[in-house]
Amino acid sequence: MEAIIESCTIGDVEIKIETGRLAKQAAAVVVSIEETSVLVTAVAGAEPRDLPFLPLTVEYKELNAAAGKIPGGYFKREGRPTEGEILNCRMTDRPIRPLFPKGWRNETQIIGMVLSHDKQNEPDVLAITGASAALTISDIPWAGPIAGIRVARVDGKLIPFPTFDQEAAGDLTLTVAVTGDAIVMVEGGGAEVLEKDMIDALMFAFEQAQPLIELQKRLRERAGVAKRDYVPPAVDEAFLGAAQDAARATYSDALKIAKKHDRSEALRLAKKAMVAKFAESHAGREDDVKGALSKLEKKIVRDRVLDTGVRIDGRGPTDVRALHIEAHPFPRPHGSALFQRGETQALATVTLGTEYDAQRLDTIRGDVRRTFLLHYNFPPFCTGEARPMRGTSRRETGHGKLAERALSYVIPSQEDFPYMIRIVSDVLESNGSSSMASVCGGCLALMDAGVPIKAPVAGIAMGLMQDGDKVAILTDILGDEDHMGDMDFKVTGTPDGITALQMDIKIEGLSREILEKALAQARDARLHILEGMNKCLSAPREDVSKYAPRVETIQVKVDRIRDIIGPGGKMIRAIVEQSGAQVNVNDAGRVSISSDSIESINKAKRLIEGLTAEAELGAYYQGLVTRVADFGAFVEILPGTDGLVHISELENRRVEKVNDVVSEGDEIVVKVLNIDQTGRIRLSRKAAFGVDPSEVQNMRA
């Protein structure tokens, strides 16, 4: 089998796309960087389905064998998609979906499979380019190609396709999808990045990704097949125009109603009346009438915004809806906050746990331990709907990850705050950007829980409507404005910079000037919301909730870890049993002690300090005589640590026999006279005569 391969070099890496060797019954490509390879296939059904939407599904699977791993758990088989796989599906879906022709109703499926993973070059961004390449060489009508690229900023320098280590060391990471003319999707964040630096990174990503566009064009010339014949459904412009003219006045009035449900009900009744009216003379064309009215609704809203600057709810382009914020609305959660912006409301709660609560993930890159989580829930009642609840949706997973990324940059390190932190954001009302309400509510809940975050974070959803030279950038968009606009982007950050950015662009030719204006407008809105949050809760509470577990840490030398654990874990189990506290030791010697009782924590600390303490020169200890010899007595002053009291150091007089002064099992006070280079300790009993009891240490467990 002869494969067709095209390649290009971006930065320091070579990217290859191959076709013709694998999965030849589908349009299939293998995209590779170094030893990381992803197979992506594209297949579409032969006949259209009777559906009112594009039936596109995107799947992504990380095979454990790709990294030489066997899955964990009992079944030893890959199961349902992980959170990371779901996020990658969404990241691939978002830039390719708008490029299918309007009216395309053939079942279409994109599947990405990681075949090889070198644990340094991430495969997720390759799947974006792979999906584009597979569609480009296929017979499926599609307006690509696009390219996916990740950039990171390390030590002030932007790097395309960073390795995992480079990304971890950077302060900015973006995943960007581009066409030959424009950026179409952005996902990422940074450590309080300035707006100018964020735009520089976006432009850098756009320029660096262009060779991937050219590569796919070359691949299509060599391996592409003719696109199947596709004729968009015929449009009866005269009929649609008549339906729109008949409904224009009623729709214009309905779209001036500020409240979401009142407006929706007025539009529903207007649509019902129009469908009934045209059904009398045009039977069977109800769907055409509904389609015409949807277009009319979009045109009225857009024209009003672009011509007059007045939005659906009467606001101007830069206005933020009214805020209502409560800190600690309920007593028992460790931290909680209620955040409302207009008709969007989120209740965020924070739960503090111990290291035993940390999430452990079995990934192809190895075991991952997560101590900060944000889970987002979108129940049907938040939009006034009644529908089944079928578990966490892909949308909920994606929105939660965006909010989690936004707050992750201000979460203190485990060394500074040794807790597992879980935020849950339950959306109770929704009319535009509940994910940004989750960021604001989550930040306040963290502060209410006493988490010492580096700075408060707020988020805002922005929109864009553009028609020729007319441009309107909208702050704090409604759900309808998201649907009818040309760009949806969400920006989160502190007063000093951006922590997360998500952007989906439906038009081409978005200029740097518009981006700069949009991010500046978003910053103004962010600062306005931060001011409102500050009035409610200006700083983290000084202590954690009385209902939260107490966690303290101590640092021990790595070579003393074995003393804490003991043979077969015997010693650490004894500490837990005696103290009632949970004890966890990591490989770096950081010991985490947690309990609801401060007495239990203190007892565990005393036991651990006794096990790991080292003798101090000149210090006094209450010791136990463990063995008697002719030349002196061996005394244990710390658990597992003993020294020699020479016969001459037992008394202030000459001693003939050691047993005349001490016997095995006696407790005596001794002073450390010397510790030699090999660690041998010389003790003295007579030097401890008359010492103040407060100076004597008794640390034997």
C-alpha positions as CSV (number, residue, x, y, z in Angstrom):
1,M,0.0,0.0,0.0
2,E,1.5,3.3,-1.1
3,A,0.8,6.2,1.2
4,I,0.6,9.8,0.1
5,I,2.5,12.1,2.6
6,E,2.7,15.8,2.8
7,S,4.6,17.7,5.4
8,C,5.6,21.2,6.6
9,T,7.8,22.7,9.3
10,I,6.4,25.1,11.9
11,G,8.8,26.5,14.4
12,D,11.0,23.6,15.4
13,V,8.6,20.8,14.6
14,E,7.7,18.9,11.4
15,I,4.1,18.0,10.9
16,K,3.1,15.2,8.5
17,I,-0.2,14.3,7.1
18,E,-0.6,10.9,5.5
19,T,-3.4,9.2,3.6
20,G,-4.0,6.1,1.6
21,R,-2.6,3.5,4.0
22,L,-5.2,3.2,6.8
23,A,-9.0,3.1,6.9
24,K,-9.4,3.3,3.1
25,Q,-13.2,2.8,3.2
26,A,-13.4,6.3,4.7
27,A,-11.8,9.6,4.0
28,A,-8.9,9.1,6.4
29,V,-5.6,10.8,7.3
30,V,-2.9,10.3,9.9
31,V,-1.5,13.5,11.4
32,S,1.9,13.2,13.2
33,I,4.4,15.3,15.2
34,E,7.5,13.4,16.3
35,E,6.1,10.1,17.7
36,T,2.6,11.3,18.3
37,S,0.1,10.3,15.6
38,V,-3.7,10.7,15.3
39,L,-5.9,8.9,12.8
40,V,-9.0,11.0,11.8
41,T,-11.7,9.7,9.5
42,A,-14.7,11.5,7.8
43,V,-17.8,9.7,6.6
44,A,-21.2,10.9,5.4
45,G,-24.4,9.1,4.7
46,A,-25.6,8.8,1.1
47,E,-29.1,10.3,1.6
48,P,-30.2,13.3,3.6
49,R,-32.3,12.9,6.7
50,D,-35.5,14.7,7.4
51,L,-34.1,16.8,10.2
52,P,-34.1,20.6,11.0
53,F,-30.4,20.6,11.9
54,L,-27.0,19.4,10.7
55,P,-26.6,15.8,11.9
56,L,-22.8,16.1,12.6
57,T,-21.1,14.0,15.4
58,V,-17.5,14.3,16.4
59,E,-15.7,11.6,18.4
60,Y,-12.2,11.4,19.8
61,K,-10.5,8.5,21.5
62,E,-7.2,8.2,23.2
63,L,-6.1,4.6,23.0
64,N,-4.0,3.5,26.0
65,A,-1.9,1.2,23.7
66,A,-0.8,4.4,22.0
67,A,1.4,5.2,25.0
68,G,2.2,1.6,25.9
69,K,-0.4,1.5,28.8
70,I,-3.0,-1.0,29.9
71,P,-6.2,0.8,31.2
72,G,-6.7,0.8,34.9
73,G,-9.8,-0.6,36.7
74,Y,-11.3,-4.0,36.5
75,F,-12.3,-4.2,32.9
76,K,-9.0,-3.2,31.4
77,R,-10.8,-1.7,28.4
78,E,-11.4,1.9,27.3
79,G,-14.9,2.9,28.4
80,R,-17.0,6.0,27.9
81,P,-15.3,9.2,26.9
82,T,-13.2,10.9,29.5
83,E,-13.6,14.6,30.3
84,G,-10.5,15.3,28.2
85,E,-11.8,13.4,25.2
86,I,-15.2,15.2,25.4
87,L,-13.4,18.6,25.5
88,N,-11.4,17.6,22.4
89,C,-14.6,16.5,20.6
90,R,-16.0,20.0,21.2
91,M,-12.8,21.7,20.2
92,T,-12.8,19.9,16.9
93,D,-16.6,20.3,16.3
94,R,-16.7,24.0,16.9
95,P,-14.5,25.2,14.0
96,I,-15.7,22.7,11.4
97,R,-19.5,22.8,11.9
98,P,-20.1,26.3,10.4
99,L,-18.3,25.4,7.2
100,F,-20.9,22.8,6.0
101,P,-23.3,24.1,3.4
102,K,-26.6,25.4,4.6
103,G,-29.3,22.7,4.4
104,W,-26.8,19.8,4.5
105,R,-28.7,17.0,6.3
106,N,-26.7,13.9,5.5
107,E,-25.5,12.1,8.6
108,T,-21.8,13.1,9.0
109,Q,-19.3,11.6,11.4
110,I,-15.7,12.6,12.3
111,I,-13.7,10.1,14.4
112,G,-10.2,10.8,15.8
113,M,-8.1,8.0,17.3
114,V,-4.7,8.5,18.9
115,L,-2.5,5.7,17.5
116,S,0.8,6.8,19.1
117,H,1.6,9.2,21.9
118,D,5.1,10.2,23.0
119,K,3.8,11.9,26.2
120,Q,5.3,15.2,25.1
121,N,3.5,16.3,21.9
122,E,-0.2,16.6,22.6
123,P,-2.5,14.9,20.1
124,D,-5.7,16.9,20.7
125,V,-4.8,19.8,18.4
126,L,-3.7,17.4,15.7
127,A,-7.3,16.1,15.6
128,I,-8.6,19.6,14.5
129,T,-6.3,19.6,11.5
130,G,-6.9,15.9,10.9
131,A,-10.7,16.5,10.7
132,S,-10.2,19.3,8.2
133,A,-7.8,17.2,6.1
134,A,-10.2,14.2,6.1
135,L,-13.1,16.4,5.0
136,T,-10.9,18.2,2.4
137,I,-9.9,15.1,0.6
138,S,-13.4,13.5,0.9
139,D,-16.4,13.9,-1.4
140,I,-18.3,15.6,1.4
141,P,-19.2,19.3,0.5
142,W,-17.3,21.5,2.9
143,A,-15.8,25.0,2.8
144,G,-12.4,24.3,4.4
145,P,-9.6,23.7,5.0
146,I,-8.9,24.9,8.5
147,A,-5.9,24.3,10.7
148,G,-5.5,23.8,14.4
149,I,-2.5,25.1,16.3
150,R,-1.5,25.5,20.0
151,V,0.9,28.2,21.1
152,A,2.5,28.8,24.5
153,R,4.4,31.7,25.9
154,V,7.5,30.6,27.8
155,D,9.9,33.1,29.2
156,G,8.3,35.8,27.1
157,K,8.7,33.9,23.9
158,L,5.8,32.5,21.8
159,I,6.3,28.9,20.8
160,P,4.1,27.0,18.2
161,F,3.2,23.4,19.1
162,P,4.8,23.4,22.5
163,T,5.6,20.1,24.2
164,F,3.8,19.2,27.4
165,D,6.8,20.4,29.5
166,Q,7.0,23.7,27.7
167,E,3.3,24.3,28.1
168,A,3.5,23.5,31.8
169,A,6.4,26.1,32.1
170,G,4.5,28.8,30.2
171,D,2.2,31.6,31.4
172,L,-0.1,31.5,28.4
173,T,-1.5,28.7,26.3
174,L,-4.0,29.0,23.4
175,T,-5.5,26.5,21.0
176,V,-6.5,28.3,17.9
177,A,-8.3,27.2,14.7
178,V,-7.8,29.2,11.5
179,T,-8.7,29.4,7.9
180,G,-6.5,30.9,5.2
181,D,-8.1,34.3,6.0
182,A,-9.2,34.4,9.6
183,I,-9.2,33.0,13.1
184,V,-12.4,30.9,13.6
185,M,-12.0,29.4,17.1
186,V,-9.9,30.1,20.3
187,E,-9.7,28.2,23.5
188,G,-7.1,28.9,26.3
189,G,-5.9,31.1,29.0
190,G,-3.0,32.6,30.9
191,A,-1.7,34.0,34.1
192,E,-3.2,37.5,34.0
193,V,-2.2,38.2,30.4
194,L,-2.5,41.7,29.1
195,E,-5.0,42.3,26.3
196,K,-2.3,43.4,23.9
197,D,-0.2,40.3,24.6
198,M,-3.3,38.1,24.1
199,I,-3.9,39.6,20.6
200,D,-0.2,39.2,19.7
201,A,-0.5,35.5,20.6
202,L,-3.6,35.2,18.4
203,M,-2.0,36.8,15.5
204,F,1.1,34.7,16.0
205,A,-1.0,31.5,15.9
206,F,-2.8,32.6,12.8
207,E,0.5,33.3,10.9
208,Q,2.2,30.1,12.1
209,A,-0.7,27.9,11.1
210,Q,-0.8,29.0,7.5
211,P,1.6,26.2,6.3
212,L,-0.9,23.7,7.5
213,I,-3.6,25.2,5.2
214,E,-1.2,25.0,2.2
215,L,-0.3,21.4,3.1
216,Q,-3.9,20.3,3.0
217,K,-4.4,22.0,-0.4
218,R,-1.4,20.0,-1.7
219,L,-2.8,16.8,-0.2
220,R,-6.2,17.5,-1.9
221,E,-4.5,17.9,-5.3
222,R,-2.7,14.5,-4.8
223,A,-5.3,12.5,-3.0
224,G,-8.6,14.3,-3.0
225,V,-11.7,13.0,-4.8
226,A,-14.5,15.0,-6.5
227,K,-17.1,16.5,-4.2
228,R,-20.5,14.8,-4.4
229,D,-23.2,16.7,-6.1
230,Y,-25.1,18.8,-3.6
231,V,-27.9,21.2,-4.5
232,P,-29.2,23.3,-1.6
233,P,-32.9,23.1,-1.1
234,A,-34.7,25.5,-3.4
235,V,-35.9,28.7,-1.8
236,D,-39.2,30.3,-2.8
237,E,-38.1,33.9,-2.2
238,A,-41.5,35.3,-3.1
239,F,-43.3,33.1,-0.6
240,L,-40.8,33.7,2.1
241,G,-41.0,37.5,1.5
242,A,-44.8,37.4,1.8
243,A,-44.6,35.5,5.1
244,Q,-42.1,38.0,6.5
245,D,-44.0,41.0,5.3
246,A,-47.2,39.7,6.9
247,A,-45.4,39.2,10.3
248,R,-43.0,42.1,10.3
249,A,-45.1,44.5,12.4
250,T,-46.1,41.9,15.0
251,Y,-42.5,40.6,15.3
252,S,-41.1,44.1,15.6
253,D,-43.4,44.8,18.5
254,A,-42.6,41.4,20.2
255,L,-38.9,42.0,19.9
256,K,-39.1,45.2,21.9
257,I,-40.3,43.3,25.0
258,A,-37.4,43.2,27.5
259,K,-38.2,40.1,29.5
260,K,-37.2,36.9,28.0
261,H,-40.3,34.8,28.7
262,D,-42.7,37.5,27.8
263,R,-40.9,38.1,24.6
264,S,-40.7,34.4,23.8
265,E,-44.4,34.0,24.5
266,A,-45.3,36.9,22.2
267,L,-43.1,35.5,19.4
268,R,-44.6,32.0,19.9
269,L,-48.1,33.4,19.5
270,A,-47.1,35.5,16.5
271,K,-45.5,32.5,14.8
272,K,-48.5,30.3,15.6
273,A,-50.9,32.8,14.0
274,M,-48.7,33.2,10.9
275,V,-48.4,29.5,10.4
276,A,-52.2,29.1,10.7
277,K,-52.8,32.0,8.3
278,F,-50.6,30.6,5.6
279,A,-51.8,27.0,6.1
280,E,-55.1,27.9,4.7
281,S,-53.7,28.9,1.3
282,H,-50.4,27.0,1.3
283,A,-51.0,23.6,2.9
284,G,-47.9,21.6,3.7
285,R,-45.6,24.6,3.9
286,E,-45.6,25.2,7.6
287,D,-41.9,24.5,7.9
288,D,-41.1,27.1,5.2
289,V,-43.2,29.7,7.2
290,K,-41.3,28.9,10.4
291,G,-37.9,29.2,8.6
292,A,-38.9,32.6,7.1
293,L,-40.0,33.9,10.5
294,S,-36.7,32.8,12.1
295,K,-34.8,34.8,9.4
296,L,-37.1,37.7,10.0
297,E,-36.5,37.7,13.7
298,K,-32.7,37.6,13.1
299,K,-32.9,40.5,10.6
300,I,-35.0,42.7,12.8
301,V,-32.7,42.3,15.8
302,R,-29.5,42.8,13.8
303,D,-30.8,45.8,11.9
304,R,-32.0,47.5,15.1
305,V,-28.6,46.9,16.8
306,L,-26.5,48.0,13.8
307,D,-28.6,51.0,12.9
308,T,-29.7,52.4,16.2
309,G,-27.5,50.7,18.8
310,V,-30.6,49.5,20.7
311,R,-30.6,45.8,21.7
312,I,-33.4,43.3,22.4
313,D,-33.8,44.3,26.0
314,G,-33.3,48.0,25.4
315,R,-29.7,48.2,26.5
316,G,-26.9,50.0,24.7
317,P,-23.9,48.0,23.2
318,T,-21.7,48.4,26.3
319,D,-24.3,48.1,29.1
320,V,-24.0,45.3,31.6
321,R,-27.3,44.0,33.1
322,A,-28.1,44.7,36.7
323,L,-26.1,42.7,39.3
324,H,-27.4,41.0,42.4
325,I,-24.7,39.3,44.5
326,E,-24.9,37.4,47.8
327,A,-22.1,35.8,49.7
328,H,-22.8,32.8,52.0
329,P,-26.5,32.6,51.3
330,F,-26.7,29.2,53.0
331,P,-25.0,28.2,56.2
332,R,-23.7,24.7,55.8
333,P,-21.6,24.7,52.6
334,H,-17.9,25.5,53.3
335,G,-18.3,28.4,50.9
336,S,-21.2,29.7,48.8
337,A,-22.3,32.6,46.6
338,L,-25.3,33.6,44.6
339,F,-24.5,35.6,41.5
340,Q,-27.2,37.1,39.2
341,R,-26.7,39.2,36.1
342,G,-30.0,40.1,34.5
343,E,-31.9,36.9,33.9
344,T,-28.9,34.7,34.5
345,Q,-28.4,33.3,38.0
346,A,-25.8,30.8,39.3
347,L,-25.5,29.3,42.8
348,A,-21.9,28.4,43.4
349,T,-20.7,26.2,46.3
350,V,-17.2,25.3,47.5
351,T,-16.3,22.1,49.3
352,L,-12.9,21.7,50.9
353,G,-11.5,18.2,51.2
354,T,-8.3,16.5,52.1
355,E,-5.7,14.9,49.8
356,Y,-7.7,11.7,50.0
357,D,-10.5,13.5,48.1
358,A,-8.2,14.4,45.2
359,Q,-9.3,13.1,41.8
360,R,-7.0,10.5,40.3
361,L,-7.2,10.0,36.5
362,D,-5.8,7.2,34.5
363,T,-4.7,8.9,31.2
364,I,-2.4,7.8,28.4
365,R,0.2,10.3,29.7
366,G,0.1,8.5,33.1
367,D,-1.7,9.0,36.3
368,V,-2.9,12.5,36.9
369,R,-3.9,13.9,40.3
370,R,-6.3,16.9,40.4
371,T,-6.9,19.0,43.6
372,F,-9.1,21.7,42.0
373,L,-12.3,20.9,40.2
374,L,-15.3,23.0,38.9
375,H,-18.5,21.2,38.0
376,Y,-21.2,23.0,36.1
377,N,-24.8,21.9,36.0
378,F,-27.5,23.2,33.7
379,P,-30.9,21.8,34.8
380,P,-33.9,22.2,32.5
381,F,-35.8,24.5,34.8
382,C,-33.2,27.2,34.4
383,T,-34.7,28.1,31.0
384,G,-38.3,27.3,32.0
385,E,-38.2,24.0,30.2
386,A,-39.4,20.5,31.0
387,R,-37.0,17.9,29.6
388,P,-35.3,14.7,30.7
389,M,-32.1,14.9,32.8
390,R,-29.7,12.3,31.2
391,G,-26.5,13.0,33.1
392,T,-23.7,15.5,32.3
393,S,-23.9,16.8,28.7
394,R,-20.9,17.7,26.6
395,R,-22.0,21.3,26.8
396,E,-21.9,21.2,30.6
397,T,-18.5,19.6,30.6
398,G,-17.2,22.3,28.3
399,H,-18.7,25.2,30.2
400,G,-17.4,23.8,33.5
401,K,-13.9,23.4,32.1
402,L,-13.9,27.0,30.8
403,A,-14.9,28.3,34.3
404,E,-12.3,26.0,35.9
405,R,-9.5,27.3,33.7
406,A,-10.5,30.9,34.5
407,L,-10.1,30.3,38.2
408,S,-7.2,27.9,38.2
409,Y,-4.6,30.6,37.7
410,V,-5.5,32.2,41.1
411,I,-5.8,29.0,43.1
412,P,-3.0,28.8,45.8
413,S,-0.5,26.0,45.6
414,Q,-0.9,22.9,47.7
415,E,2.0,24.0,49.8
416,D,0.2,27.2,50.7
417,F,-3.3,25.8,51.0
418,P,-3.2,22.0,51.3
419,Y,-6.9,21.3,50.5
420,M,-8.7,19.6,47.7
421,I,-11.1,22.2,46.3
422,R,-14.4,21.5,44.5
423,I,-16.7,24.2,43.1
424,V,-20.2,23.3,41.9
425,S,-22.1,25.9,39.9
426,D,-25.8,25.2,39.6
427,V,-27.4,27.4,37.0
428,L,-30.8,28.4,38.4
429,E,-31.7,30.9,35.6
430,S,-30.2,31.3,32.2
431,N,-30.5,34.0,29.6
432,G,-26.9,34.4,28.3
433,S,-23.5,33.3,29.5
434,S,-24.2,31.2,32.6
435,S,-20.5,30.0,32.3
436,M,-19.4,33.5,33.1
437,A,-21.8,33.8,36.0
438,S,-20.2,30.5,37.2
439,V,-16.8,32.2,37.2
440,C,-18.0,35.1,39.2
441,G,-20.0,33.0,41.6
442,G,-17.2,30.5,41.9
443,C,-14.7,33.2,42.8
444,L,-16.9,34.6,45.5
445,A,-17.6,31.1,46.9
446,L,-13.8,30.5,47.1
447,M,-13.4,33.7,49.0
448,D,-16.3,32.8,51.3
449,A,-14.7,29.4,52.0
450,G,-11.5,31.2,53.1
451,V,-9.4,30.1,50.1
452,P,-6.5,32.6,49.8
453,I,-6.8,33.2,46.0
454,K,-4.2,35.5,44.4
455,A,-6.8,37.9,43.0
456,P,-10.6,38.0,42.3
457,V,-11.7,36.9,38.9
458,A,-14.8,37.9,36.9
459,G,-16.0,37.0,33.4
460,I,-18.1,38.5,30.7
461,A,-19.6,37.2,27.4
462,M,-19.2,39.5,24.4
463,G,-20.8,39.4,21.0
464,L,-20.4,40.9,17.5
465,M,-22.8,41.8,14.8
466,Q,-21.3,43.0,11.5
467,D,-22.8,43.9,8.1
468,G,-20.3,45.5,5.7
469,D,-18.9,48.5,7.4
470,K,-21.4,48.4,10.2
471,V,-20.0,46.8,13.3
472,A,-21.5,46.5,16.8
473,I,-19.6,44.9,19.7
474,L,-22.0,43.9,22.4
475,T,-21.3,43.5,26.1
476,D,-23.0,40.9,28.2
477,I,-24.9,39.2,25.4
478,L,-28.3,37.5,25.8
479,G,-28.9,34.0,24.6
480,D,-30.7,35.3,21.5
481,E,-27.9,37.7,20.7
482,D,-25.5,34.7,20.9
483,H,-27.6,32.8,18.4
484,M,-28.0,35.8,16.0
485,G,-24.5,37.3,16.2
486,D,-21.4,36.8,14.2
487,M,-19.0,36.1,17.1
488,D,-19.3,34.8,20.6
489,F,-16.4,35.2,22.9
490,K,-16.0,34.9,26.7
491,V,-13.2,36.7,28.6
492,T,-12.3,36.2,32.2
493,G,-9.6,37.8,34.3
494,T,-8.5,39.8,37.3
495,P,-8.0,43.6,37.4
496,D,-4.5,43.0,36.0
497,G,-5.1,40.6,33.1
498,I,-6.9,37.8,31.3
499,T,-7.0,34.3,32.7
500,A,-9.2,32.5,30.1
501,L,-10.5,33.2,26.6
502,Q,-13.0,31.3,24.5
503,M,-14.0,32.5,21.1
504,D,-16.1,31.2,18.2
505,I,-16.2,33.3,15.0
506,K,-18.8,32.9,12.3
507,I,-17.5,35.5,9.8
508,E,-14.3,35.9,7.9
509,G,-11.9,38.8,8.1
510,L,-12.0,39.7,11.7
511,S,-9.4,42.5,12.0
512,R,-7.0,43.2,14.8
513,E,-8.7,46.6,15.3
514,I,-12.0,44.9,16.1
515,L,-10.3,42.4,18.4
516,E,-8.6,45.2,20.3
517,K,-11.8,47.1,20.7
518,A,-13.7,44.0,21.8
519,L,-11.1,43.0,24.4
520,A,-10.9,46.6,25.7
521,Q,-14.7,46.7,26.0
522,A,-14.6,43.3,27.7
523,R,-12.1,44.6,30.2
524,D,-14.3,47.6,31.1
525,A,-17.2,45.2,31.8
526,R,-15.0,42.9,33.8
527,L,-13.8,45.7,36.0
528,H,-17.4,46.8,36.5
529,I,-18.4,43.3,37.7
530,L,-15.4,43.1,39.9
531,E,-16.4,46.3,41.5
532,G,-19.8,44.8,42.3
533,M,-18.2,41.6,43.6
534,N,-15.9,43.7,45.8
535,K,-18.8,45.5,47.4
536,C,-20.2,42.1,48.5
537,L,-17.0,40.4,49.6
538,S,-13.7,42.3,49.2
539,A,-11.2,39.6,50.3
540,P,-11.1,35.9,51.3
541,R,-12.3,35.2,54.8
542,E,-9.5,34.9,57.3
543,D,-10.3,31.2,58.2
544,V,-12.0,28.3,56.6
545,S,-15.5,27.3,57.6
546,K,-16.0,25.6,61.0
547,Y,-17.6,22.8,59.1
548,A,-14.5,22.2,56.9
549,P,-11.8,19.7,57.8
550,R,-8.6,21.2,59.2
551,V,-5.5,20.4,57.2
552,E,-1.9,21.2,58.2
553,T,1.4,20.2,56.6
554,I,4.9,19.6,57.9
555,Q,8.0,18.9,55.8
556,V,10.4,16.1,56.6
557,K,13.5,14.9,55.0
558,V,13.0,12.4,52.2
559,D,15.1,9.8,53.9
560,R,12.8,10.0,57.0
561,I,9.7,9.1,55.0
562,R,10.3,5.4,55.7
563,D,10.3,6.1,59.5
564,I,6.7,7.6,59.2
565,I,5.4,4.8,57.0
566,G,7.1,1.9,58.8
567,P,7.4,-1.7,57.5
568,G,4.3,-2.5,55.4
569,G,2.7,0.8,56.5
570,K,2.6,-0.3,60.2
571,M,3.8,3.0,61.6
572,I,1.5,5.3,59.6
573,R,-1.5,3.2,60.5
574,A,-0.6,3.4,64.2
575,I,-0.4,7.2,63.9
576,V,-3.8,7.4,62.3
577,E,-5.3,5.0,64.9
578,Q,-3.7,6.8,67.9
579,S,-4.5,10.4,66.7
580,G,-7.7,10.0,64.8
581,A,-6.4,12.1,62.0
582,Q,-5.7,11.3,58.3
583,V,-2.1,11.3,57.4
584,N,-0.7,11.4,53.9
585,V,3.0,11.6,52.8
586,N,4.2,12.4,49.3
587,D,7.5,11.5,47.7
588,A,8.9,15.0,48.4
589,G,8.5,14.6,52.2
590,R,5.4,16.8,52.6
591,V,3.2,15.3,55.3
592,S,-0.5,16.3,55.2
593,I,-2.5,15.9,58.4
594,S,-6.2,16.4,58.3
595,S,-9.0,16.1,60.8
596,D,-12.1,17.8,62.1
597,S,-10.4,18.1,65.5
598,I,-7.4,20.3,66.0
599,E,-6.4,18.1,69.0
600,S,-6.2,15.1,66.6
601,I,-4.0,17.1,64.2
602,N,-1.7,18.2,67.1
603,K,-1.3,14.7,68.4
604,A,-0.5,13.4,64.9
605,K,2.1,16.2,64.5
606,R,3.7,15.2,67.8
607,L,3.9,11.6,66.8
608,I,5.4,12.4,63.4
609,E,7.9,14.9,64.8
610,G,8.9,12.4,67.3
611,L,9.5,9.8,64.6
612,T,11.5,12.2,62.3
613,A,13.2,14.5,64.8
614,E,17.0,14.5,64.8
615,A,19.2,15.0,67.8
616,E,20.4,18.6,68.4
617,L,23.9,19.4,69.8
618,G,23.6,20.7,73.3
619,A,19.9,19.7,73.7
620,Y,18.5,17.9,76.7
621,Y,16.3,14.7,76.3
622,Q,14.3,12.4,78.4
623,G,15.8,9.1,77.3
624,L,15.3,5.4,77.8
625,V,18.3,3.1,78.7
626,T,18.1,0.3,76.1
627,R,21.4,-1.5,76.8
628,V,24.1,-1.6,79.5
629,A,27.7,-2.3,78.7
630,D,30.9,-2.3,80.8
631,F,31.9,1.0,79.3
632,G,28.6,2.8,79.5
633,A,24.9,2.8,78.7
634,F,23.0,3.2,75.4
635,V,20.1,5.6,75.7
636,E,17.3,6.1,73.2
637,I,16.5,9.8,73.1
638,L,14.3,9.8,69.9
639,P,12.4,6.9,68.3
640,G,15.1,4.9,66.5
641,T,17.8,7.2,67.7
642,D,20.2,6.4,70.6
643,G,23.5,7.5,71.9
644,L,26.2,6.4,74.3
645,V,26.6,7.7,77.8
646,H,30.2,6.7,78.7
647,I,30.7,5.5,82.2
648,S,32.7,8.6,83.0
649,E,29.6,10.8,82.1
650,L,27.2,9.0,84.5
651,E,28.0,10.8,87.7
652,N,30.1,13.6,89.1
653,R,32.2,10.9,90.7
654,R,34.1,7.8,89.7
655,V,31.7,5.0,88.8
656,E,33.0,1.4,89.1
657,K,30.1,-0.4,87.4
658,V,27.5,1.0,85.1
659,N,24.7,-1.0,86.8
660,D,25.5,0.8,90.1
661,V,23.9,3.9,88.5
662,V,21.5,2.8,85.7
663,S,19.8,-0.3,84.5
664,E,18.1,-1.3,81.3
665,G,14.6,0.3,81.2
666,D,15.5,3.3,83.3
667,E,14.4,6.8,82.1
668,I,17.1,9.4,82.5
669,V,17.8,13.0,81.4
670,V,20.8,13.4,79.2
671,K,22.6,16.1,77.3
672,V,24.0,15.7,73.7
673,L,27.7,16.4,73.9
674,N,28.8,15.5,70.3
675,I,27.5,14.1,67.0
676,D,30.3,12.8,64.8
677,Q,30.4,12.7,61.0
678,T,29.0,9.2,61.0
679,G,26.0,10.2,63.1
680,R,27.2,8.6,66.3
681,I,25.9,10.5,69.4
682,R,27.8,11.0,72.6
683,L,25.6,11.8,75.6
684,S,26.2,12.9,79.2
685,R,24.0,12.3,82.3
686,K,26.1,14.3,84.7
687,A,25.9,17.4,82.4
688,A,22.1,17.3,82.7
689,F,22.1,17.6,86.5
690,G,20.1,20.5,87.7
691,V,18.7,21.4,84.2
692,D,15.3,23.2,84.1
693,P,12.6,20.6,83.3
694,S,11.2,23.0,80.7
695,E,14.3,22.5,78.6
696,V,14.0,18.7,78.5
697,Q,12.5,17.2,75.4
698,N,10.6,13.9,75.5
699,M,9.8,13.0,71.9
700,R,9.9,9.2,72.0
701,A,6.6,8.0,70.4
